[in-house]
Amino acid sequence: MVSNKCPPDFDGGYELRAFQIAQNLRARGHELDLVTSRFRSSYHGDRTDPAWVHRIFRYAAPSRRHGLARKADRILQFVRGTRVAAENAPALEEFLDGKNYDIAYCFGLVRIGFATVAPLSARGIPILWHAGDAHLVQRFAEWPKRIPGYDLAMRFFAGPWWAREKATNFDNIAVVSEFLRSHFTGSDLPVRRFFVIPRGIDFPLATDFDRSRETPPTFFMASRLDPQKGIHHAIAAAGQLRQRRPELDWRLVVAGQPMTPGYIEELRRQAAQAGVADRVNFIGRQPHSEVIARIRSATAFIFASIYGEPFSSTIIESLASGTPLLGSDDGSILEVVTPGENALVHAKNSPEELSGNMERVLDDPALCERLARAGVDLIRERYTIDRIMEQTEGAFARIIHNQDRACV
């Protein structure tokens, strides 16, 4: 397995899922090494790794600029993310000496260089690319090509590594949803085989549906703090709920790290104007274990994304926790849930509908328990980590079989 970064030095869901899958493949008896970047200098936590994690790559850090400055920096970002392979590909070549792998599973290589994996192809090791978002198709088939002088600049500044990156083999891609697969349809990315492999739950499913929850009742959200996540819609819905039913007591707790300058200040102003500043609490970025604990103690989890999430982990985490899900109808959510059966779903740009669903769960404990039980049943049927691992092993077997046939 090859990944940009690896816990405990990680930025988000990509790294967590890569590590989760690696752990579970090893638990199922597979011999596996995870090759990743060295700890960043900005990381000051625990640096203890299992013996099968190898930190050998240099990581090309993303731009910290914002607005127009960030847009102007985008070609330089692509150059840095491509040229880094000049250091990383030889490191991988050296690592591979004396080893014999059947397959490579690659997660999010944009910051260590797609051309880094050229030694795998040179040795005839087939690659399965994990696509948790649309970055691959965007990177190689969509918007960078519209930047004036993009290809010329990449050829001039990134030299042979740009050529190797463009020649990367994308025969096999694992997408997390049919919704994401649709982004690849019609693009000129040369994919031969798609595997739809969603994310999975590796913690015990809830059985204590009558457990005590926070008092007063709490609506919980967890995501990066960005307009795409629709947090402003949740605050608008909260304001409408308080205006409509002032006698109801509840709180809205939002976990996550600000990603857009000024957005959290804008949200605080919005909460004050809506008359819910005393009910909305921003608690910052939390460890994953704390997020799960808060999901379990919440009256409901709110997923209000408005940009079309390929597959949100928090959707299945809330269902698995036996906590009612109030979700927006964009992205892959309707591949997962059935509205009214195991979740309450609102139109993505309708705070009014979300507000109504918040009111329903506060008024109807029987509805909450029915949604919670149905959500856990859904996860047990389709999204346990064992089921996801079976799909992953099936994809590996098919790719290796096709590779062996091609070599005959």
Kinemage of the C-alpha trace (Angstrom):
@kinemage 1
@onewidth
@group {chain A} dominant
@subgroup {mainchain}
@vectorlist {calphas} color= white
{ca met a 1} P 0.000 0.000 0.000
{ca val a 2} L 1.224 3.496 -0.874
{ca ser a 3} L -0.242 6.601 0.791
{ca asn a 4} L 0.483 10.325 0.997
{ca lys a 5} L 0.526 10.236 4.777
{ca cys a 6} L -0.293 7.818 7.557
{ca pro a 7} L -1.672 8.113 11.093
{ca pro a 8} L -0.768 9.357 13.572
{ca asp a 9} L 0.504 12.085 11.192
{ca phe a 10} L -2.604 12.572 9.078
{ca asp a 11} L -4.946 15.247 7.738
{ca gly a 12} L -8.210 13.464 7.153
{ca gly a 13} L -10.342 10.599 5.981
{ca tyr a 14} L -8.056 9.402 3.183
{ca glu a 15} L -5.242 8.589 5.585
{ca leu a 16} L -7.552 7.090 8.178
{ca arg a 17} L -9.180 4.795 5.610
{ca ala a 18} L -5.849 3.688 4.131
{ca phe a 19} L -4.613 2.736 7.603
{ca gln a 20} L -7.912 1.046 8.492
{ca ile a 21} L -7.809 -1.080 5.341
{ca ala a 22} L -4.142 -1.933 5.882
{ca gln a 23} L -4.811 -3.084 9.451
{ca asn a 24} L -7.751 -5.219 8.415
{ca leu a 25} L -5.964 -6.815 5.461
{ca arg a 26} L -3.150 -7.829 7.797
{ca ala a 27} L -5.687 -9.157 10.314
{ca arg a 28} L -7.096 -11.340 7.522
{ca gly a 29} L -3.695 -12.932 6.950
{ca his a 30} L -2.280 -10.862 4.101
{ca glu a 31} L 1.356 -9.827 4.130
{ca leu a 32} L 1.284 -6.060 3.697
{ca asp a 33} L 3.647 -3.110 3.943
{ca leu a 34} L 2.436 0.493 3.968
{ca val a 35} L 4.888 2.928 2.387
{ca thr a 36} L 4.272 6.595 3.122
{ca ser a 37} L 5.853 9.998 3.717
{ca arg a 38} L 8.112 10.907 6.575
{ca phe a 39} L 6.622 12.693 9.584
{ca arg a 40} L 6.119 16.347 8.818
{ca ser a 41} L 8.103 18.811 10.896
{ca ser a 42} L 4.819 20.407 11.986
{ca tyr a 43} L 3.688 17.163 13.637
{ca his a 44} L 4.669 16.984 17.311
{ca gly a 45} L 2.684 13.985 18.552
{ca asp a 46} L 3.507 10.338 19.034
{ca arg a 47} L 5.795 8.973 16.302
{ca thr a 48} L 5.457 5.292 17.075
{ca asp a 49} L 4.633 3.112 14.062
{ca pro a 50} L 4.002 -0.612 13.597
{ca ala a 51} L 6.870 -2.438 11.902
{ca trp a 52} L 4.947 -2.660 8.615
{ca val a 53} L 4.728 1.138 8.182
{ca his a 54} L 7.709 2.570 6.296
{ca arg a 55} L 8.178 6.339 6.105
{ca ile a 56} L 10.509 6.868 3.178
{ca phe a 57} L 8.968 9.643 1.055
{ca arg a 58} L 9.247 13.409 0.991
{ca tyr a 59} L 5.897 15.193 1.216
{ca ala a 60} L 5.276 18.283 -0.914
{ca ala a 61} L 3.187 20.421 1.425
{ca pro a 62} L 0.170 22.203 -0.093
{ca ser a 63} L -0.050 25.963 -0.371
{ca arg a 64} L -1.255 27.806 2.705
{ca arg a 65} L -2.271 30.839 0.654
{ca his a 66} L -5.878 31.779 0.121
{ca gly a 67} L -7.994 33.534 -2.463
{ca leu a 68} L -6.320 34.925 -5.569
{ca ala a 69} L -2.830 34.174 -4.232
{ca arg a 70} L -3.703 30.482 -3.985
{ca lys a 71} L -5.103 30.440 -7.530
{ca ala a 72} L -1.937 32.072 -8.836
{ca asp a 73} L 0.113 29.435 -7.025
{ca arg a 74} L -1.691 26.420 -8.497
{ca ile a 75} L 0.782 25.592 -11.285
{ca leu a 76} L 3.678 25.805 -8.819
{ca gln a 77} L 1.748 23.419 -6.600
{ca phe a 78} L 1.422 20.950 -9.459
{ca val a 79} L 5.119 21.318 -10.262
{ca arg a 80} L 6.128 20.643 -6.662
{ca gly a 81} L 3.781 17.675 -6.424
{ca thr a 82} L 5.296 16.191 -9.581
{ca arg a 83} L 8.986 16.950 -9.078
{ca val a 84} L 8.954 15.364 -5.618
{ca ala a 85} L 8.941 12.002 -7.427
{ca ala a 86} L 12.553 12.647 -8.398
{ca glu a 87} L 13.424 11.846 -4.779
{ca asn a 88} L 10.618 9.436 -3.979
{ca ala a 89} L 10.760 7.068 -6.960
{ca pro a 90} L 14.390 6.070 -6.239
{ca ala a 91} L 13.441 5.607 -2.577
{ca leu a 92} L 10.652 3.236 -3.598
{ca glu a 93} L 12.971 1.431 -6.018
{ca glu a 94} L 15.413 0.792 -3.194
{ca phe a 95} L 12.613 -0.319 -0.872
{ca leu a 96} L 11.367 -2.859 -3.430
{ca asp a 97} L 14.746 -4.598 -3.748
{ca gly a 98} L 14.448 -8.187 -2.587
{ca lys a 99} L 10.669 -8.020 -2.199
{ca asn a 100} L 7.989 -9.652 -4.316
{ca tyr a 101} L 4.545 -8.055 -4.116
{ca asp a 102} L 1.439 -9.310 -5.911
{ca ile a 103} L -0.376 -5.969 -6.046
{ca ala a 104} L -0.152 -2.338 -4.918
{ca tyr a 105} L -3.060 -0.321 -3.504
{ca cys a 106} L -2.464 3.439 -3.875
{ca phe a 107} L -4.179 6.177 -1.835
{ca gly a 108} L -3.929 9.882 -2.621
{ca leu a 109} L -0.437 10.330 -4.054
{ca val a 110} L -0.754 13.953 -5.113
{ca arg a 111} L 1.715 15.164 -2.446
{ca ile a 112} L 4.319 12.451 -2.935
{ca gly a 113} L 4.057 12.342 -6.729
{ca phe a 114} L 2.128 9.974 -8.982
{ca ala a 115} L 5.364 9.146 -10.806
{ca thr a 116} L 6.712 7.837 -7.495
{ca val a 117} L 5.059 4.487 -8.283
{ca ala a 118} L 6.831 4.083 -11.640
{ca pro a 119} L 9.067 1.356 -10.125
{ca leu a 120} L 5.939 -0.731 -9.439
{ca ser a 121} L 4.918 -0.667 -13.096
{ca ala a 122} L 8.471 -1.348 -14.185
{ca arg a 123} L 8.440 -4.540 -12.108
{ca gly a 124} L 5.070 -5.628 -13.489
{ca ile a 125} L 3.266 -5.129 -10.163
{ca pro a 126} L -0.389 -4.251 -10.898
{ca ile a 127} L -1.848 -1.172 -9.218
{ca leu a 128} L -5.318 -0.557 -7.819
{ca trp a 129} L -5.971 3.148 -7.312
{ca his a 130} L -8.298 4.141 -4.489
{ca ala a 131} L -10.544 7.091 -5.429
{ca gly a 132} L -12.314 8.562 -2.428
{ca asp a 133} L -12.994 11.758 -4.355
{ca ala a 134} L -12.857 13.042 -7.938
{ca his a 135} L -9.257 14.222 -7.705
{ca leu a 136} L -7.835 11.676 -10.143
{ca val a 137} L -10.152 12.614 -12.971
{ca gln a 138} L -9.766 16.318 -12.186
{ca arg a 139} L -6.003 16.057 -12.080
{ca phe a 140} L -5.530 14.208 -15.344
{ca ala a 141} L -8.633 14.845 -17.411
{ca glu a 142} L -10.317 18.088 -16.412
{ca trp a 143} L -9.578 21.517 -15.056
{ca pro a 144} L -5.734 21.731 -14.975
{ca lys a 145} L -5.741 21.466 -18.763
{ca arg a 146} L -7.729 24.700 -18.906
{ca ile a 147} L -4.968 26.662 -17.184
{ca pro a 148} L -3.110 28.615 -19.903
{ca gly a 149} L 0.398 27.241 -20.344
{ca tyr a 150} L -0.185 24.379 -17.906
{ca asp a 151} L 1.326 21.548 -19.963
{ca leu a 152} L 4.219 23.718 -21.170
{ca ala a 153} L 5.056 24.802 -17.627
{ca met a 154} L 4.877 21.229 -16.342
{ca arg a 155} L 7.162 19.969 -19.124
{ca phe a 156} L 9.637 22.792 -18.524
{ca phe a 157} L 9.757 22.701 -14.715
{ca ala a 158} L 8.961 19.048 -13.956
{ca gly a 159} L 10.785 17.481 -16.918
{ca pro a 160} L 10.722 13.682 -17.207
{ca trp a 161} L 8.636 13.287 -14.067
{ca trp a 162} L 5.718 15.019 -15.758
{ca ala a 163} L 6.027 12.609 -18.682
{ca arg a 164} L 6.089 9.644 -16.289
{ca glu a 165} L 3.107 11.018 -14.398
{ca lys a 166} L 1.085 11.333 -17.596
{ca ala a 167} L 2.071 7.764 -18.512
{ca thr a 168} L 0.863 6.382 -15.161
{ca asn a 169} L -1.277 3.256 -15.503
{ca phe a 170} L -4.853 3.818 -14.360
{ca asp a 171} L -6.319 0.541 -15.583
{ca asn a 172} L -7.870 -0.295 -12.200
{ca ile a 173} L -9.687 2.184 -9.972
{ca ala a 174} L -11.700 1.520 -6.820
{ca val a 175} L -14.341 4.221 -6.322
{ca val a 176} L -16.350 4.603 -3.125
{ca ser a 177} L -19.740 5.070 -4.825
{ca glu a 178} L -21.601 4.962 -8.118
{ca phe a 179} L -21.993 8.718 -7.720
{ca leu a 180} L -18.208 9.089 -7.839
{ca arg a 181} L -17.904 6.646 -10.713
{ca ser a 182} L -20.146 8.945 -12.762
{ca his a 183} L -17.456 11.641 -12.543
{ca phe a 184} L -15.092 9.381 -14.480
{ca thr a 185} L -17.633 8.530 -17.172
{ca gly a 186} L -16.866 10.391 -20.364
{ca ser a 187} L -13.451 11.591 -19.208
{ca asp a 188} L -10.316 10.682 -21.131
{ca leu a 189} L -8.731 8.966 -18.131
{ca pro a 190} L -7.961 5.479 -19.508
{ca val a 191} L -9.671 3.283 -16.897
{ca arg a 192} L -10.296 -0.356 -17.867
{ca arg a 193} L -11.919 -1.667 -14.683
{ca phe a 194} L -13.917 0.062 -11.956
{ca phe a 195} L -14.583 -1.481 -8.562
{ca val a 196} L -17.215 0.167 -6.364
{ca ile a 197} L -15.969 -0.383 -2.813
{ca pro a 198} L -17.529 1.895 -0.172
{ca arg a 199} L -16.137 2.595 3.264
{ca gly a 200} L -16.824 0.330 6.211
{ca ile a 201} L -17.384 0.342 9.962
{ca asp a 202} L -14.801 -1.360 12.156
{ca phe a 203} L -16.259 -0.593 15.588
{ca pro a 204} L -19.049 -2.516 17.362
{ca leu a 205} L -22.521 -1.664 16.107
{ca ala a 206} L -24.881 -0.081 18.603
{ca thr a 207} L -27.351 -2.267 20.474
{ca asp a 208} L -28.202 0.095 23.365
{ca phe a 209} L -30.867 2.143 21.616
{ca asp a 210} L -32.379 3.242 24.956
{ca arg a 211} L -29.070 4.643 26.261
{ca ser a 212} L -28.915 8.034 27.935
{ca arg a 213} L -27.998 10.904 25.643
{ca glu a 214} L -26.924 14.469 26.240
{ca thr a 215} L -29.216 16.815 28.126
{ca pro a 216} L -30.445 19.127 26.717
{ca pro a 217} L -30.842 17.256 23.415
{ca thr a 218} L -27.892 17.854 21.086
{ca phe a 219} L -27.585 17.973 17.329
{ca phe a 220} L -24.002 17.160 16.334
{ca met a 221} L -22.025 17.962 13.182
{ca ala a 222} L -18.437 16.977 12.349
{ca ser a 223} L -16.598 18.125 9.227
{ca arg a 224} L -14.072 20.648 8.068
{ca leu a 225} L -15.489 24.155 8.477
{ca asp a 226} L -16.053 25.102 4.868
{ca pro a 227} L -19.086 26.523 3.003
{ca gln a 228} L -19.338 23.280 1.000
{ca lys a 229} L -20.283 21.447 4.201
{ca gly a 230} L -23.480 23.465 4.597
{ca ile a 231} L -22.966 24.443 8.229
{ca his a 232} L -24.583 27.804 7.485
{ca his a 233} L -27.736 25.929 6.439
{ca ala a 234} L -27.756 24.068 9.760
{ca ile a 235} L -27.497 27.351 11.659
{ca ala a 236} L -30.303 28.828 9.567
{ca ala a 237} L -32.399 25.747 10.344
{ca ala a 238} L -31.593 26.127 14.046
{ca gly a 239} L -32.732 29.746 13.964
{ca gln a 240} L -36.009 28.796 12.313
{ca leu a 241} L -36.580 26.035 14.856
{ca arg a 242} L -36.073 28.376 17.802
{ca gln a 243} L -38.363 30.991 16.294
{ca arg a 244} L -41.058 28.393 15.583
{ca arg a 245} L -40.771 26.429 18.847
{ca pro a 246} L -39.117 28.664 21.466
{ca glu a 247} L -40.143 26.291 24.264
{ca leu a 248} L -37.895 23.474 22.986
{ca asp a 249} L -34.471 23.186 24.600
{ca trp a 250} L -31.601 21.827 22.498
{ca arg a 251} L -28.026 22.549 21.362
{ca leu a 252} L -26.091 22.403 18.079
{ca val a 253} L -22.460 21.289 18.503
{ca val a 254} L -20.080 21.604 15.544
{ca ala a 255} L -16.682 19.876 15.481
{ca gly a 256} L -14.089 20.652 12.839
{ca gln a 257} L -11.160 22.760 11.754
{ca pro a 258} L -11.699 26.031 9.838
{ca met a 259} L -10.518 25.687 6.224
{ca thr a 260} L -11.783 28.957 4.727
{ca pro a 261} L -10.532 32.242 6.246
{ca gly a 262} L -13.291 34.131 8.015
{ca tyr a 263} L -15.900 31.379 7.682
{ca ile a 264} L -16.173 30.542 11.368
{ca glu a 265} L -16.524 34.236 12.210
{ca glu a 266} L -19.253 34.459 9.579
{ca leu a 267} L -21.008 31.468 11.175
{ca arg a 268} L -20.838 33.050 14.625
{ca arg a 269} L -22.352 36.263 13.256
{ca gln a 270} L -25.074 34.250 11.542
{ca ala a 271} L -25.875 32.405 14.781
{ca ala a 272} L -26.132 35.718 16.655
{ca gln a 273} L -28.417 37.234 14.015
{ca ala a 274} L -30.595 34.102 14.065
{ca gly a 275} L -30.920 34.299 17.841
{ca val a 276} L -29.114 30.994 18.523
{ca ala a 277} L -25.630 32.147 19.551
{ca asp a 278} L -26.283 30.650 22.996
{ca arg a 279} L -27.211 27.310 21.433
{ca val a 280} L -24.446 26.822 18.855
{ca asn a 281} L -21.048 25.627 20.088
{ca phe a 282} L -17.935 25.267 17.915
{ca ile a 283} L -15.529 22.833 19.591
{ca gly a 284} L -12.717 22.697 17.016
{ca arg a 285} L -11.052 19.646 15.556
{ca gln a 286} L -11.537 16.513 17.653
{ca pro a 287} L -9.844 13.081 17.627
{ca his a 288} L -11.810 10.480 15.710
{ca ser a 289} L -12.595 8.586 18.912
{ca glu a 290} L -14.138 11.726 20.412
{ca val a 291} L -16.207 12.317 17.269
{ca ile a 292} L -17.658 8.794 17.552
{ca ala a 293} L -18.374 9.308 21.257
{ca arg a 294} L -20.207 12.549 20.530
{ca ile a 295} L -22.195 10.949 17.715
{ca arg a 296} L -23.341 8.278 20.184
{ca ser a 297} L -24.433 10.832 22.773
{ca ala a 298} L -26.238 13.115 20.304
{ca thr a 299} L -29.981 13.151 19.692
{ca ala a 300} L -29.243 13.274 15.946
{ca phe a 301} L -26.307 13.765 13.597
{ca ile a 302} L -26.647 16.471 10.925
{ca phe a 303} L -25.015 15.980 7.535
{ca ala a 304} L -25.708 19.179 5.572
{ca ser a 305} L -23.146 19.019 2.750
{ca ile a 306} L -24.088 20.887 -0.424
{ca tyr a 307} L -21.294 19.928 -2.827
{ca gly a 308} L -22.003 16.271 -3.621
{ca glu a 309} L -19.942 14.076 -1.287
{ca pro a 310} L -18.664 10.907 -2.995
{ca phe a 311} L -19.104 8.970 0.264
{ca ser a 312} L -19.173 10.518 3.721
{ca ser a 313} L -17.796 8.402 6.542
{ca thr a 314} L -19.895 10.292 9.083
{ca ile a 315} L -23.089 9.049 7.404
{ca ile a 316} L -22.305 5.406 8.090
{ca glu a 317} L -20.706 6.213 11.467
{ca ser a 318} L -23.909 7.833 12.699
{ca leu a 319} L -26.030 4.936 11.403
{ca ala a 320} L -23.698 2.393 13.019
{ca ser a 321} L -23.850 4.311 16.297
{ca gly a 322} L -27.620 4.057 16.464
{ca thr a 323} L -28.003 7.831 16.189
{ca pro a 324} L -30.654 9.246 13.839
{ca leu a 325} L -29.198 10.801 10.685
{ca leu a 326} L -30.531 14.064 9.247
{ca gly a 327} L -28.911 14.256 5.820
{ca ser a 328} L -28.926 16.487 2.741
{ca asp a 329} L -29.879 14.797 -0.512
{ca asp a 330} L -26.687 15.495 -2.477
{ca gly a 331} L -23.874 13.155 -3.459
{ca ser a 332} L -24.005 9.444 -2.702
{ca ile a 333} L -26.285 9.547 0.353
{ca leu a 334} L -29.263 8.082 -1.518
{ca glu a 335} L -27.101 5.085 -2.464
{ca val a 336} L -26.802 4.433 1.261
{ca val a 337} L -30.083 5.374 2.952
{ca thr a 338} L -33.790 5.175 2.222
{ca pro a 339} L -35.465 8.448 3.258
{ca gly a 340} L -37.946 7.970 6.079
{ca glu a 341} L -36.815 4.390 6.694
{ca asn a 342} L -33.315 4.726 8.144
{ca ala a 343} L -32.683 8.487 7.868
{ca leu a 344} L -34.515 11.790 7.455
{ca val a 345} L -33.380 13.489 4.252
{ca his a 346} L -33.796 17.140 3.260
{ca ala a 347} L -33.154 19.064 0.045
{ca lys a 348} L -29.554 20.274 0.197
{ca asn a 349} L -30.408 23.985 -0.053
{ca ser a 350} L -33.458 23.878 2.205
{ca pro a 351} L -32.832 24.921 5.812
{ca glu a 352} L -36.624 24.852 6.147
{ca glu a 353} L -36.754 21.094 5.534
{ca leu a 354} L -33.796 20.464 7.837
{ca ser a 355} L -35.451 22.543 10.549
{ca gly a 356} L -38.585 20.444 10.209
{ca asn a 357} L -36.598 17.236 10.577
{ca met a 358} L -34.844 18.596 13.673
{ca glu a 359} L -38.255 19.312 15.165
{ca arg a 360} L -39.494 15.803 14.319
{ca val a 361} L -36.715 14.027 16.218
{ca leu a 362} L -37.193 16.281 19.238
{ca asp a 363} L -40.936 15.587 19.299
{ca asp a 364} L -40.982 11.864 18.492
{ca pro a 365} L -38.773 9.470 20.526
{ca ala a 366} L -40.414 6.479 18.835
{ca leu a 367} L -39.333 7.801 15.426
{ca cys a 368} L -35.780 8.217 16.720
{ca glu a 369} L -35.614 4.630 17.934
{ca arg a 370} L -37.078 3.289 14.681
{ca leu a 371} L -34.534 5.228 12.604
{ca ala a 372} L -31.698 4.131 14.890
{ca arg a 373} L -32.553 0.437 14.679
{ca ala a 374} L -33.019 0.557 10.910
{ca gly a 375} L -29.705 2.383 10.513
{ca val a 376} L -27.795 -0.279 12.434
{ca asp a 377} L -29.520 -3.028 10.425
{ca leu a 378} L -28.405 -1.300 7.211
{ca ile a 379} L -24.774 -1.128 8.333
{ca arg a 380} L -24.808 -4.767 9.440
{ca glu a 381} L -26.121 -5.789 6.037
{ca arg a 382} L -23.879 -3.691 3.791
{ca tyr a 383} L -21.164 -1.649 5.475
{ca thr a 384} L -19.270 -3.668 8.076
{ca ile a 385} L -15.528 -3.716 7.557
{ca asp a 386} L -15.661 -7.471 6.910
{ca arg a 387} L -17.952 -6.925 3.916
{ca ile a 388} L -15.712 -4.151 2.609
{ca met a 389} L -12.647 -6.368 3.000
{ca glu a 390} L -14.366 -9.152 1.052
{ca gln a 391} L -15.005 -6.710 -1.789
{ca thr a 392} L -11.415 -5.482 -1.615
{ca glu a 393} L -10.012 -9.016 -1.734
{ca gly a 394} L -12.294 -9.771 -4.678
{ca ala a 395} L -10.913 -6.775 -6.559
{ca phe a 396} L -7.337 -7.855 -5.787
{ca ala a 397} L -8.020 -11.383 -7.013
{ca arg a 398} L -9.536 -10.181 -10.272
{ca ile a 399} L -6.676 -7.758 -10.980
{ca ile a 400} L -3.990 -10.342 -10.202
{ca his a 401} L -5.793 -12.918 -12.364
{ca asn a 402} L -5.947 -10.482 -15.286
{ca gln a 403} L -2.295 -9.598 -14.796
{ca asp a 404} L -1.301 -13.263 -14.836
{ca arg a 405} L -3.305 -13.858 -18.017
{ca ala a 406} L -1.675 -10.879 -19.684
{ca cys a 407} L 1.746 -12.288 -18.907
{ca val a 408} L 1.028 -15.684 -20.496
